[in-house]
Amino acid sequence: MEYFPPGHDSGQSGQIGIIVVLIMVVLLTIGLSLASRTTKEVALSTQEEESTRVFNAAEVGVEQALSSDLSFAGDVFTSSPITPAGSNTTVTYTINKQYQLEMQVFQGVSSMIQLTDAAHPTPPSSLLVDWSLENSCATQSPASLLVSVYSINKAASPPDVKVRYETYEACSRPNNFSTTGVGAGQNGYFKRATIALAANDNFIRIKPVYNDTKMLVQPSSGQMPVQSYAIRSSGSNNAGNENRNVQVVRSLPTAPSILDYVLFSGNTIVK
């Protein structure tokens, strides 16, 4: 038979022991949770830092591609692997020549299309210009196009430069723009204009008015000179599995924006 001193409560001592154990379990759980969260945050921070490093390396590839003269044979150029100084990343880039032009053009800004070069001494017989993703004249405002065709007669001395102008209307407006040569668009576009070209035509400039527009320009047959270069740079981490890609398009140098609008009069102009 056990003897308990006066004032001793064995049941209360057992409860205190259980409470202490529960508190220790709770504190241990909180500690493990904090440690796990800290470990995850460190891992995410390291991954984000490495991702930024790989992305910056991919941008280095883009800069190197943009600074090259792009005078390579064939339609595609792939660089040798590049390792930026002080980096554990590897970068490669590819450059693709593009022989048609597809781009978003802002209202009032001209886009230039080269018609001839050393490999293409004569222009195509005509150009097909698909434009406008807006497809309703009633509820939307599809752009109209102002086209300047620059013709250079290099046989003349000095070379003779002439500019002729065409207008193409998507919707009827009181502006005397022409709808001749305009039909239903292709490739998801609202309208298509067919621009006839002559032997000495060298380049054209297309300017949308009334709205911005997306535009696709291609020859009716044959091939035009290179219109732009699609550059894709890929960076990867040599010690991990981080990969980042950067893609840009380099357009051709454009002629100065002159003679886009010309007023001519054979007589005195009176204001």
trRosetta pair geometry for C-beta under 8 A, 3 or more apart (Angstrom, degrees):
i j d omega theta_ij theta_ji phi_ij phi_ji
4 8 4.5 -141 179 78 97 118
4 10 6.6 -103 -109 -32 137 106
5 8 4.8 85 60 -15 77 123
9 12 4.0 45 106 12 119 115
9 13 6.8 160 94 -17 67 82
10 13 5.6 -52 -150 34 37 113
10 14 6.6 39 153 -20 66 103
11 14 5.9 -56 -155 35 32 111
11 15 6.6 33 150 -20 65 104
12 15 5.6 -52 -151 33 36 113
12 16 6.5 37 152 -21 66 102
13 16 5.8 -52 -151 33 34 112
13 17 6.6 36 151 -20 64 104
14 17 5.7 -53 -152 33 34 113
14 18 6.6 34 152 -18 66 103
15 18 5.7 -54 -151 35 34 111
15 19 6.4 34 152 -20 67 105
16 19 5.7 -53 -148 35 33 112
16 20 6.4 36 153 -22 65 104
17 20 5.7 -53 -150 33 31 112
17 21 6.5 31 153 -18 64 105
18 21 5.7 -56 -151 36 32 112
18 22 6.3 33 152 -19 67 105
19 22 5.6 -54 -148 36 32 112
19 23 6.3 34 153 -20 66 104
20 23 5.8 -53 -149 35 30 111
20 24 6.4 31 152 -19 64 106
21 24 5.7 -56 -151 36 32 112
21 25 6.4 33 151 -21 65 104
22 25 5.6 -53 -149 35 33 112
22 26 6.4 32 153 -18 66 104
23 26 5.7 -54 -149 36 32 110
23 27 6.2 29 155 -16 66 107
24 27 5.8 -55 -144 40 30 109
24 28 6.1 32 155 -21 65 107
25 28 5.7 -56 -147 37 29 112
25 29 6.3 31 154 -21 64 105
26 29 5.7 -54 -149 34 30 112
26 30 6.4 28 154 -16 65 105
27 30 5.7 -53 -147 38 32 110
27 31 6.2 35 153 -21 65 107
28 31 5.6 -55 -147 37 31 114
28 32 6.3 29 156 -17 65 105
29 32 5.9 -55 -147 38 29 108
29 33 6.3 30 154 -20 64 108
30 33 5.6 -56 -148 37 30 113
30 34 6.3 29 155 -18 66 106
31 34 5.9 -55 -147 37 29 108
31 35 6.2 28 155 -18 65 107
32 35 5.6 -55 -145 38 32 111
32 36 6.2 32 156 -20 66 106
33 36 5.8 -55 -147 37 29 110
33 37 6.2 27 155 -18 64 107
34 37 5.7 -55 -145 38 30 110
34 38 6.2 32 155 -21 65 106
35 38 5.8 -54 -147 36 29 111
35 39 6.3 31 153 -20 64 106
36 39 5.7 -55 -150 35 31 112
36 40 6.4 30 153 -18 65 105
37 40 5.7 -54 -149 37 32 111
37 41 6.3 32 154 -19 66 106
38 41 5.7 -54 -147 36 31 110
38 42 6.4 32 154 -19 65 105
39 42 5.8 -54 -150 35 30 111
39 43 6.4 30 152 -18 64 107
40 43 5.6 -56 -148 38 32 111
40 44 6.2 29 155 -17 68 106
41 44 5.7 -52 -143 39 31 109
41 45 6.1 34 155 -21 64 107
42 45 5.7 -54 -146 37 28 112
42 46 6.3 29 154 -19 63 107
43 46 5.8 -56 -149 37 29 111
43 47 6.3 29 153 -19 65 107
44 47 5.6 -54 -145 38 32 112
44 48 6.2 32 155 -19 66 105
45 48 5.8 -53 -145 36 29 109
45 49 6.3 30 154 -19 63 107
46 49 5.7 -55 -148 37 30 112
46 50 6.3 27 154 -16 65 108
47 50 5.7 -57 -146 40 30 109
47 51 6.1 34 153 -23 65 106
47 242 7.5 169 -157 -82 73 119
48 51 5.5 -51 -144 35 31 114
48 52 6.4 34 155 -19 63 103
49 52 5.8 -53 -151 34 30 111
49 53 6.4 32 150 -20 63 106
50 53 5.5 -52 -148 35 35 115
50 54 6.4 33 154 -18 67 104
50 237 5.9 16 177 -92 113 148
50 240 6.4 24 170 41 152 155
50 242 5.2 -171 132 -32 107 160
51 54 5.8 -55 -147 37 31 108
51 55 6.3 32 153 -19 65 107
51 242 5.5 -145 -91 -147 60 129
51 244 6.8 113 -166 -59 72 125
52 55 5.7 -54 -145 37 31 111
52 56 6.3 33 155 -19 65 105
53 56 5.9 -53 -149 35 29 111
53 57 6.6 32 150 -21 61 105
53 87 6.8 170 176 -140 107 104
53 89 6.4 -178 135 -38 94 134
53 237 7.6 72 90 -94 110 103
54 57 5.5 -52 -152 34 34 115
54 58 6.6 38 149 -21 65 101
54 89 5.4 170 -111 -118 65 137
54 235 4.5 162 180 118 73 114
54 236 6.5 21 -146 -119 121 14
54 237 5.4 -71 -80 -52 122 87
54 242 4.6 -165 -25 127 157 117
54 243 6.9 -121 166 -117 146 15
54 244 4.7 136 119 9 102 115
55 58 5.6 -50 -152 32 35 112
55 59 6.7 37 149 -20 64 101
55 235 6.7 -176 -87 55 17 140
55 244 4.3 -92 -86 152 66 169
55 246 7.3 103 -159 -53 72 113
56 59 5.5 -50 -153 33 36 114
56 60 6.8 47 146 -26 63 96
56 235 7.9 115 65 -121 41 178
57 60 5.4 -43 -157 22 39 117
57 61 7.2 42 146 -18 63 96
57 84 5.4 -141 -124 2 90 131
57 87 5.8 150 -92 171 120 157
57 89 4.0 -108 -63 103 173 147
57 90 7.9 66 157 55 143 13
57 91 5.0 -154 154 -61 95 117
57 235 3.9 131 90 -137 102 139
57 244 7.8 120 59 58 88 115
58 61 5.6 -47 -161 29 41 115
58 62 6.9 43 144 -19 66 100
58 91 6.1 177 -97 -123 42 109
58 233 4.7 139 -173 116 75 103
58 234 6.3 -31 -119 -150 107 12
58 235 3.5 -112 -56 -9 81 113
58 244 4.8 -122 -16 100 146 98
58 245 6.4 -163 -149 -124 148 18
58 246 4.5 140 136 0 114 109
59 62 5.3 -47 -152 32 42 115
59 63 6.4 43 151 -19 69 101
59 233 7.2 142 -80 89 17 148
59 246 5.8 78 -80 -18 59 170
60 63 5.8 -53 -149 36 33 111
60 64 6.4 31 153 -18 65 105
60 82 7.2 -145 114 116 114 135
60 84 5.2 71 72 -80 177 128
60 91 6.0 -152 76 -26 102 174
60 233 7.8 179 68 178 51 149
60 235 7.8 87 38 -85 95 126
61 64 5.8 -55 -147 37 31 110
61 65 6.3 31 154 -19 65 106
61 79 7.2 -168 -149 46 101 152
61 82 6.3 162 -92 48 88 136
61 91 4.1 -154 -58 167 117 124
61 92 6.9 34 -128 93 144 10
61 93 4.1 161 168 -48 113 118
61 233 3.3 154 94 -147 121 125
61 234 7.4 -31 58 35 169 36
61 235 6.7 -165 -5 -62 127 90
61 246 7.4 150 67 53 102 113
62 65 5.7 -58 -149 37 30 110
62 66 6.2 27 155 -17 66 108
62 93 6.9 164 -73 -111 42 144
62 231 6.0 114 -131 126 74 129
62 233 4.6 -111 -52 -4 72 145
62 246 5.2 -67 -48 105 131 128
62 248 5.8 79 -150 12 123 126
63 66 5.8 -55 -144 38 30 109
63 67 6.3 23 158 -16 64 111
64 67 5.9 -61 -146 39 29 107
64 68 6.8 41 153 -36 63 99
64 79 7.5 70 108 -111 127 161
64 82 7.0 160 19 -86 167 171
64 93 7.1 165 73 19 103 145
65 68 5.9 -47 -156 14 34 115
65 79 7.4 -110 -81 -42 93 133
65 93 4.8 -109 -57 126 129 152
65 95 5.8 170 -158 -70 118 112
65 231 4.6 144 121 -144 149 133
65 233 6.6 -146 -7 -67 133 110
65 250 7.9 -157 126 -22 98 138
66 231 6.9 -81 -61 -24 75 173
66 248 7.5 -14 -69 87 116 140
66 250 5.9 167 -118 -86 82 135
68 95 7.8 -111 67 -47 136 158
70 95 6.6 -140 -124 166 90 154
70 229 5.8 -100 -133 -73 140 158
70 250 7.6 -149 -71 91 149 141
72 77 4.3 62 83 -76 168 133
72 95 7.3 116 31 76 138 127
74 77 7.2 138 78 -64 104 70
75 96 6.6 18 151 -154 85 67
75 97 4.8 -111 -150 41 67 107
76 94 6.3 -11 -169 -172 97 106
76 95 7.0 158 -154 80 48 54
76 96 5.4 -9 -104 -102 81 70
76 97 7.5 -118 -64 10 44 80
77 94 6.8 162 84 -155 50 56
77 95 4.5 0 54 51 100 102
78 92 6.7 13 -177 174 88 113
78 93 7.6 -178 -147 94 51 39
78 94 4.8 -17 -99 -102 74 87
79 82 6.6 -12 135 -28 130 108
79 92 5.5 -177 71 -154 91 66
79 93 5.0 36 11 50 127 74
79 94 7.4 -135 4 -73 77 41
80 92 7.4 -111 130 -116 16 93
81 90 5.0 -18 -166 -169 113 111
81 91 7.1 130 -161 65 59 40
81 92 5.5 -48 -98 -69 58 98
82 90 7.1 136 67 -163 43 57
82 91 4.4 -35 66 67 99 95
82 92 7.0 154 12 -79 83 45
83 87 6.4 -168 179 76 71 93
83 89 7.0 158 -137 82 67 49
83 90 5.7 -33 -85 -101 79 65
83 91 7.5 163 -82 17 29 80
84 87 4.2 36 75 19 94 138
84 89 6.5 9 29 66 101 100
84 91 6.8 50 -29 -1 94 127
88 237 6.6 35 108 -158 94 72
88 238 4.9 -114 166 39 82 110
88 239 5.6 -1 149 -7 138 109
89 235 5.3 12 172 -174 129 101
89 236 6.5 158 -156 79 81 35
89 237 5.7 -47 -101 -99 81 47
89 238 6.5 -156 -101 -15 24 86
90 235 7.2 159 81 -151 41 56
90 236 5.5 -19 59 61 88 88
90 238 5.9 94 -19 -69 101 94
91 233 6.3 1 -170 -176 106 100
91 234 7.0 162 -149 83 57 47
91 235 4.8 -19 -97 -98 86 78
91 236 7.9 168 -81 19 43 64
92 233 7.5 178 94 -149 36 59
92 234 5.7 -9 62 57 80 95
93 231 6.2 5 179 -173 120 90
93 232 6.5 169 -154 88 71 45
93 233 4.0 -25 -98 -100 105 76
93 234 7.1 167 -87 15 51 65
94 231 7.4 170 85 -149 48 47
94 232 5.2 -4 54 57 91 95
95 229 5.4 -9 -168 -177 101 114
95 230 7.3 150 -157 76 47 49
95 231 5.4 -11 -104 -100 76 76
96 229 6.9 150 72 -162 45 60
96 230 4.4 -14 59 58 102 102
96 231 8.0 -164 23 -70 70 34
96 232 7.8 27 -3 2 105 103
97 226 4.7 -76 -161 -118 107 117
97 229 6.2 -33 -102 -106 49 74
98 101 7.5 109 125 -86 114 47
98 226 6.8 88 61 -157 46 74
98 227 5.7 -67 102 61 87 89
98 228 4.8 -13 58 66 120 81
98 229 6.8 -170 11 -89 91 22
98 230 5.7 84 -40 -21 119 99
98 249 7.6 -16 11 -144 148 110
99 223 5.4 -34 -180 -162 147 96
99 224 5.6 150 180 61 84 78
99 225 7.4 -166 -135 115 80 18
99 226 6.2 -67 -92 -104 63 44
99 227 6.3 104 -155 3 20 96
100 216 6.9 21 154 -173 119 82
100 217 6.3 -176 -169 87 79 57
100 218 4.1 -10 -125 -94 126 91
100 219 7.8 -125 -96 3 93 69
100 224 7.0 107 -87 37 54 122
100 227 6.3 -32 146 21 6 145
101 111 7.1 157 152 157 143 125
101 113 5.8 -128 9 -105 148 97
101 215 7.5 2 115 108 95 95
101 216 7.3 165 91 -151 55 40
101 217 4.5 3 58 51 100 105
101 218 7.8 -169 31 -63 61 59
101 227 4.3 -118 -65 161 93 151
101 228 6.5 106 -111 -10 80 113
102 214 7.6 21 -177 176 80 93
102 215 7.1 -165 -139 96 49 49
102 216 4.5 1 -104 -106 93 79
102 217 7.5 -169 -70 22 51 62
103 111 6.6 169 72 -129 126 145
103 214 7.3 -152 113 -147 27 67
103 215 6.4 -14 62 58 63 85
103 249 7.8 -155 -95 99 111 153
103 251 7.9 7 -71 -84 159 126
104 212 6.7 19 179 168 94 114
104 213 7.5 -177 -151 101 59 31
104 214 5.1 -38 -97 -96 68 76
104 215 7.8 133 -111 14 22 76
105 109 6.0 -156 -176 81 80 98
105 111 4.9 -83 -106 -34 131 128
105 206 7.2 -36 -146 103 175 98
105 207 7.8 -151 158 -135 132 36
105 208 5.4 131 102 2 113 119
105 212 6.7 178 91 -160 49 72
105 213 5.8 -11 60 66 92 74
105 214 7.5 144 15 -109 73 25
105 215 5.5 -1 4 8 120 125
106 109 4.4 50 68 16 90 128
106 208 7.6 -163 116 58 21 113
106 212 5.0 -36 -126 -111 47 102
107 143 6.8 -154 -97 -115 87 120
107 208 5.5 -83 -107 101 54 95
107 209 6.2 82 -156 -128 90 31
107 210 6.9 -146 -127 58 123 25
107 211 5.8 -138 -76 140 120 8
107 212 5.1 -86 -28 -65 82 55
107 213 7.8 91 -73 -7 70 80
108 207 6.6 11 -147 -174 20 110
108 208 7.6 -55 -14 78 33 65
108 209 6.8 72 -68 -103 61 69
109 207 6.8 -179 83 -133 23 84
109 208 7.8 -1 51 40 66 84
110 148 7.7 -21 -134 26 135 118
110 205 4.3 4 -174 180 127 112
110 206 6.7 140 -154 67 69 33
110 207 4.5 -44 -90 -75 73 96
110 254 7.8 147 101 -176 101 143
110 257 5.8 155 29 -119 133 104
110 260 5.9 -124 -62 -109 141 136
111 205 7.0 152 71 -156 36 62
111 206 5.2 -25 59 61 91 89
111 207 7.6 163 13 -79 67 47
111 215 6.9 173 47 66 158 143
112 203 5.9 13 -173 167 98 126
112 204 7.4 163 -151 86 55 42
112 205 5.3 -28 -96 -99 69 77
112 252 7.1 -101 92 77 113 107
112 254 4.4 155 8 -130 142 98
112 255 6.2 142 -115 22 150 85
113 127 7.1 86 121 -128 157 156
113 203 6.3 170 84 -162 50 78
113 204 5.1 -6 55 58 101 88
113 205 7.8 -180 17 -84 72 30
113 206 6.9 35 -9 -7 112 108
113 217 5.3 -95 -98 129 144 157
113 224 7.4 -41 176 -172 100 155
113 227 6.5 -20 -136 -122 71 116
114 117 6.5 34 153 -49 128 103
114 202 7.9 -40 -153 157 63 66
114 203 5.1 -36 -114 -106 46 108
114 224 7.1 133 88 167 72 108
114 225 4.9 -58 110 68 114 126
114 226 7.7 9 64 73 133 51
114 227 6.5 -174 34 -103 93 65
114 252 5.9 -15 -25 68 130 170
115 120 7.8 -131 147 118 46 121
115 123 3.9 -5 166 -112 117 113
115 124 7.3 -122 -154 19 91 74
115 197 6.7 174 -146 -146 144 149
115 201 5.4 -21 94 120 168 92
115 202 5.8 163 52 166 109 19
115 203 5.4 -166 5 -89 90 42
115 204 6.7 73 -44 -9 117 86
115 224 6.6 -75 -130 -141 41 102
115 225 7.2 77 125 12 9 107
116 120 5.5 -144 -138 105 51 84
116 121 5.9 34 -160 -159 114 23
116 122 6.6 11 -107 -91 115 4
116 123 5.5 -77 -54 -64 94 75
116 201 7.7 144 -19 98 112 59
116 202 5.6 -74 33 -134 111 59
116 203 7.7 -111 27 -55 74 70
116 225 6.6 78 168 -29 9 126
117 120 5.4 50 42 43 73 86
117 121 7.9 -83 80 -74 29 42
117 225 4.1 97 1 -110 118 142
117 226 7.6 -13 6 26 158 78
118 121 7.2 4 -156 -70 25 81
119 225 6.8 129 63 -111 97 86
120 123 7.6 69 146 -97 106 36
120 223 6.9 -126 -95 98 133 82
120 224 6.6 119 153 -164 174 33
120 225 4.9 -141 35 -62 132 81
122 199 6.4 -43 -141 -149 101 71
123 197 4.7 -101 115 148 132 146
123 198 7.8 50 54 74 129 33
123 199 7.4 171 33 -147 93 23
123 201 4.8 -37 3 76 160 99
123 202 7.6 -132 -57 -89 122 19
123 224 7.9 10 -148 -119 69 84
124 127 6.6 112 75 -70 121 65
124 197 6.3 87 82 40 60 144
124 219 3.7 171 -67 -143 171 121
124 220 6.2 158 155 35 126 76
124 221 6.5 162 -154 63 113 60
124 222 5.1 -175 -108 63 100 119
124 223 7.9 177 -70 61 115 16
124 224 6.3 -63 -18 -76 119 81
125 196 7.4 -35 157 -146 69 67
125 197 6.3 171 175 52 21 94
125 220 6.2 -65 70 56 92 123
125 221 6.8 17 28 42 108 103
126 194 5.5 16 166 -179 135 89
126 195 6.0 161 -163 79 78 48
126 196 5.1 -38 -102 -104 103 45
126 197 5.8 -179 -93 6 39 87
126 219 7.4 123 83 -160 47 65
126 220 4.5 30 73 -9 93 135
127 194 7.4 163 80 -155 47 46
127 195 4.5 -7 54 55 97 106
127 197 6.6 77 -16 -39 89 118
127 204 7.3 -121 8 27 159 151
127 217 6.0 -4 -179 -166 120 93
127 218 7.2 151 -158 80 74 28
127 219 6.1 -60 -107 -106 61 48
127 220 6.9 -132 -97 -26 12 83
128 186 7.8 -7 164 35 131 125
128 192 6.1 -13 -170 -168 90 111
128 193 7.7 155 -157 79 43 47
128 194 6.1 -16 -102 -103 65 70
128 217 7.4 159 82 -150 53 46
128 218 5.5 -19 60 68 99 78
128 219 7.2 66 12 153 87 10
128 220 5.5 117 -34 -80 101 70
129 145 6.9 89 128 -118 147 176
129 147 8.0 -152 -18 -86 166 133
129 168 7.4 140 78 50 131 168
129 192 6.7 151 78 -156 49 56
129 193 4.6 -13 60 58 106 94
129 194 7.8 -169 22 -76 77 24
129 195 6.3 47 -10 -14 116 112
129 206 6.8 169 -134 -114 147 155
129 215 6.5 -16 -169 -166 91 105
129 216 7.4 158 -156 81 44 51
129 217 5.2 -6 -106 -103 77 81
130 185 4.8 102 -149 -154 94 96
130 186 5.5 -99 -94 53 138 71
130 187 5.6 106 106 49 172 110
130 189 3.7 136 167 46 103 155
130 191 7.3 165 -149 90 53 44
130 192 4.9 -23 -95 -98 71 85
130 215 7.0 155 85 -157 54 52
130 216 4.4 -2 58 56 103 102
130 217 8.0 -159 28 -70 65 38
131 142 7.9 123 118 -176 90 104
131 143 6.6 -75 147 69 125 109
131 145 6.5 119 35 -58 164 125
131 170 7.4 -106 92 -76 102 125
131 185 7.1 -132 44 -108 37 129
131 189 5.8 80 33 -167 9 133
131 190 7.2 -42 99 50 51 87
131 191 6.0 -23 62 68 76 89
131 192 7.9 143 15 -94 66 39
131 193 7.5 -3 14 5 111 102
131 208 7.3 -174 -176 -94 144 117
131 213 5.0 36 -179 156 107 134
131 214 6.9 173 -147 87 63 47
131 215 4.4 -7 -103 -107 97 82
131 216 7.4 -166 -71 25 55 62
132 135 7.3 142 130 -74 101 55
132 142 4.1 36 -150 -149 149 106
132 143 5.7 -165 -83 34 103 82
132 170 5.5 69 -23 -116 164 155
132 185 7.1 -145 61 -58 87 154
132 189 6.1 97 60 -168 58 87
132 190 4.0 -51 97 36 108 121
132 191 5.7 37 37 21 123 94
132 211 7.8 70 -115 85 98 127
132 213 5.1 -46 -78 -140 62 115
132 214 7.3 153 -80 50 12 69
133 188 7.3 -2 -116 141 84 95
133 189 6.9 -72 -79 -119 52 60
133 190 6.9 165 -118 -24 7 101
133 213 7.7 165 8 -152 73 66
133 214 5.5 37 -26 33 107 119
134 140 3.9 -161 -168 145 116 142
134 141 6.6 -16 143 62 166 36
134 142 4.4 -161 84 -80 109 74
134 143 7.8 116 37 -7 121 68
134 190 6.3 -29 82 -38 49 152
134 211 6.9 -14 9 126 147 163
134 213 7.9 -87 17 -112 100 85
135 140 7.1 58 42 43 35 145
135 142 7.4 69 -83 -70 23 125
135 190 4.5 -167 -103 -101 70 107
136 139 4.6 7 112 44 136 88
136 140 4.6 100 65 17 83 101
136 142 7.9 156 57 -31 32 104
137 140 7.3 -60 -88 63 16 72
137 142 6.7 -58 -87 18 69 109
137 170 7.3 -178 -86 126 100 85
137 171 3.6 150 -122 -120 116 126
137 172 7.3 51 -168 25 153 71
141 171 7.6 -104 -145 29 47 145
141 210 5.7 -136 162 157 107 104
141 211 5.0 153 109 -54 96 132
142 170 3.8 -100 111 119 123 151
142 171 5.7 127 51 -18 102 106
142 190 5.5 -109 -117 86 145 159
142 191 6.9 112 161 -6 147 121
142 210 7.6 37 100 102 37 126
142 211 6.5 -125 -173 45 15 142
142 213 7.3 61 -167 -104 67 118
143 170 6.4 80 75 -1 39 138
143 208 3.9 -5 177 -165 146 114
143 209 6.5 134 -162 60 87 34
143 210 5.3 165 -126 68 52 91
143 211 4.2 -125 -69 64 82 86
143 212 6.9 -104 -61 99 134 12
143 213 3.8 -99 22 -46 142 128
144 167 6.9 15 162 -177 114 91
144 168 6.5 178 -167 90 74 54
144 169 5.0 -15 -123 -115 116 54
144 170 5.7 -140 -85 8 62 84
144 171 7.7 -104 -65 38 97 67
144 173 7.2 -96 -44 22 143 134
144 175 7.7 176 49 73 173 145
144 177 5.4 -31 -167 -158 145 171
144 208 7.1 137 71 -155 37 63
144 209 5.3 -28 66 63 89 90
144 210 5.5 68 13 12 88 127
145 167 7.0 163 87 -156 60 48
145 168 4.4 2 54 55 106 102
145 193 6.4 -112 49 -5 145 157
145 206 5.7 -24 -161 -164 113 98
145 207 7.1 134 -159 70 59 44
145 208 5.9 -38 -98 -98 65 59
145 209 7.6 167 -94 17 17 79
145 213 8.0 -82 -75 52 90 158
146 165 7.1 -23 -171 -163 84 103
146 166 7.9 151 -164 82 40 52
146 167 5.9 -15 -107 -107 60 79
146 206 7.4 148 77 -158 51 47
146 207 4.5 -20 62 64 102 98
146 208 7.8 -175 19 -84 77 12
146 209 6.1 56 -17 -17 107 116
146 260 7.3 77 121 178 128 91
147 165 6.8 144 81 -160 59 53
147 166 4.2 -15 64 63 114 95
147 167 7.2 -168 21 -78 82 30
147 168 6.8 43 -13 -5 117 105
147 193 7.8 -163 -37 124 143 150
147 195 6.2 -138 175 -112 165 136
147 204 6.0 -5 -171 -178 95 120
147 205 7.3 159 -154 81 48 50
147 206 5.4 -11 -103 -104 78 74
147 207 7.8 -172 -75 23 35 69
148 163 5.6 -9 -171 -169 98 113
148 164 7.7 154 -155 78 52 35
148 165 5.8 -21 -102 -102 64 76
148 204 6.4 160 83 -160 52 66
148 205 4.5 -1 54 53 104 98
148 207 7.7 35 -4 -2 100 106
148 259 6.5 138 -162 116 145 88
148 260 5.6 -113 -31 -124 149 54
149 163 6.8 151 74 -156 49 58
149 164 5.1 -17 58 61 104 84
149 165 7.5 -168 17 -79 79 26
149 166 6.9 46 -18 -4 111 106
149 195 7.4 172 -77 176 125 123
149 197 7.2 -168 -148 -117 135 75
149 201 5.6 -40 179 -133 107 117
149 204 4.9 -23 -104 -105 63 98
150 161 6.8 -15 -169 -165 92 96
150 162 7.7 156 -155 83 47 43
150 163 5.5 -20 -100 -100 63 84
150 201 7.1 110 78 -154 45 66
150 202 5.4 -54 102 57 94 97
150 203 5.3 2 51 63 115 72
150 204 6.8 -174 14 -89 76 40
150 205 7.5 55 -21 -8 108 94
150 255 7.5 -2 -12 53 169 168
150 259 7.9 104 -94 88 102 135
151 161 7.2 152 82 -156 54 47
151 162 4.7 -16 63 64 104 91
151 163 7.3 -180 19 -83 77 32
151 164 7.0 27 -7 1 118 99
151 198 6.3 5 -113 69 131 117
151 200 4.6 70 -171 102 93 99
151 201 5.0 -48 -96 -91 80 54
151 202 6.6 144 -124 0 25 84
152 159 5.8 11 -174 166 93 122
152 160 7.3 154 -157 81 45 51
152 161 5.4 -10 -104 -103 75 76
152 200 5.9 -150 65 170 41 99
152 202 4.6 22 13 -31 110 138
153 156 4.6 54 110 -3 110 112
153 159 6.2 171 82 -163 56 69
153 160 4.1 1 50 55 113 101
153 161 7.8 -147 23 -65 72 34
153 162 7.7 37 -10 2 101 103
153 200 5.1 -19 -79 -141 64 155
154 159 5.0 -17 -115 -116 47 116
154 200 7.8 -177 0 -141 74 104
156 159 5.7 111 68 -131 88 31
156 160 4.1 33 50 -15 157 102
163 259 5.0 148 -1 151 170 135
163 262 6.9 123 85 -9 129 148
165 262 7.6 -162 -42 37 134 102
166 178 7.4 -74 -171 46 73 129
166 181 8.0 -30 -173 57 130 151
166 195 6.4 166 62 -125 164 99
167 176 7.9 68 74 111 156 68
167 177 4.2 -120 142 -140 126 81
167 178 5.3 120 78 20 86 84
168 177 7.0 -19 77 173 7 111
168 178 6.6 -38 -95 77 41 81
168 179 7.6 85 -155 -116 57 35
168 181 6.8 -80 -109 87 107 103
168 182 5.3 141 -162 -76 96 115
168 191 7.5 162 151 136 113 134
168 193 4.1 -26 -134 -98 160 144
169 172 6.7 68 146 -94 137 37
169 173 6.6 -154 -146 23 123 91
169 175 7.7 160 -100 65 123 107
169 177 3.9 129 -63 109 109 119
169 178 6.4 177 0 76 102 27
169 179 5.0 -61 60 -76 106 76
169 182 6.6 -109 61 -18 58 166
170 182 7.3 -152 -95 -167 42 143
170 190 6.3 47 -153 109 123 124
170 191 4.7 -140 -118 -15 88 152
172 179 7.3 -30 -85 -55 78 135
173 177 6.6 34 57 26 99 117
173 210 7.6 -153 -50 -87 164 148
178 181 7.3 42 125 30 116 97
178 182 7.7 159 120 -12 73 114
179 182 4.9 -86 -166 41 62 125
181 193 5.6 51 125 -158 100 73
181 194 4.9 -128 -167 55 96 80
181 195 7.3 90 163 -76 147 42
181 196 7.8 -115 -114 -16 140 91
182 191 5.6 -12 -169 -172 103 117
182 192 7.1 151 -155 79 54 45
182 193 5.2 -24 -97 -94 74 76
183 191 7.3 142 77 -159 31 67
183 192 5.3 -26 68 65 80 97
183 194 7.6 24 10 -15 107 104
184 191 7.2 -93 -141 -118 21 43
184 192 6.5 11 93 16 33 104
185 188 7.5 -46 125 91 117 27
185 189 3.4 -118 175 99 140 81
185 190 4.8 77 0 75 140 19
185 191 4.8 5 -54 23 101 10
185 192 4.7 144 -109 -38 49 83
186 189 6.5 9 59 43 36 97
186 192 5.8 34 2 -67 85 140
187 216 5.9 -32 83 42 148 164
189 192 6.8 107 92 -66 120 78
189 214 7.5 -138 -105 93 102 94
189 216 6.5 -139 -40 22 144 110
194 220 7.1 48 -142 -77 101 125
195 204 7.0 51 144 -112 158 171
197 201 4.6 -110 -163 41 97 153
198 201 5.2 117 56 -28 68 102
201 204 7.2 4 179 -54 117 93
203 255 6.7 148 80 -8 146 131
205 255 7.6 -103 -65 60 120 109
205 257 7.7 139 -153 -123 157 71
205 260 6.3 -83 103 -105 142 95
206 215 6.9 178 112 177 143 165
206 217 7.3 -178 -1 -74 152 138
207 260 6.3 67 -27 -165 148 125
208 211 6.7 -64 154 78 121 56
208 212 6.6 93 93 -143 144 26
208 213 4.5 177 -113 19 158 115
208 215 7.4 -155 -54 -51 121 130
217 227 7.6 164 80 -126 109 160
218 224 7.5 -146 -150 -2 46 123
219 222 5.4 -60 122 70 150 79
219 223 6.6 -169 29 -113 142 11
219 224 5.2 166 -38 -42 115 94
224 227 6.5 37 105 -49 125 105
226 229 7.1 24 173 -65 125 79
226 252 7.3 136 107 -69 85 117
227 251 7.5 -33 153 -141 67 75
227 252 6.6 -94 -165 -13 37 117
228 249 5.2 20 161 177 132 103
228 250 6.3 164 -167 83 79 46
228 251 4.8 -39 -108 -104 102 55
228 252 6.7 -110 -84 -22 55 75
229 249 7.0 157 78 -160 46 57
229 250 4.5 -10 58 58 100 100
230 247 7.1 -3 -177 -169 88 101
230 249 5.5 -24 -102 -105 62 81
231 247 6.8 165 89 -151 55 53
231 248 5.2 -10 61 63 105 80
231 249 7.2 174 18 -93 78 27
231 250 6.2 48 -15 -10 120 104
232 245 6.4 -8 -172 -170 93 107
232 246 7.5 164 -153 84 48 45
232 247 4.7 -9 -104 -103 77 91
233 245 7.0 157 83 -155 49 56
233 246 4.9 -10 59 59 100 93
233 247 7.6 -175 22 -77 64 44
234 243 6.7 -8 -172 -169 96 97
234 244 7.5 164 -153 86 52 43
234 245 5.0 -17 -101 -101 75 83
235 243 7.1 164 87 -152 53 49
235 244 5.0 -8 59 60 100 90
235 245 7.7 -175 21 -79 68 36
235 246 7.9 29 -3 0 104 100
236 242 6.7 156 -152 90 52 60
236 243 4.8 -8 -101 -102 86 80
236 244 7.9 178 -76 22 46 60
237 240 4.2 -2 102 52 135 91
237 241 7.0 -26 58 22 110 12
237 242 4.1 57 -7 48 124 99
237 243 7.6 -112 9 -62 77 50
251 254 7.4 8 127 -46 119 100
254 257 7.9 24 131 -57 121 77
255 258 7.7 -86 141 30 98 88
257 260 5.8 -16 -177 -25 82 128
259 262 5.4 3 -150 -57 71 117
263 269 7.4 67 135 -109 122 149
265 268 7.4 -36 118 94 131 8
265 269 4.9 140 33 -71 153 91
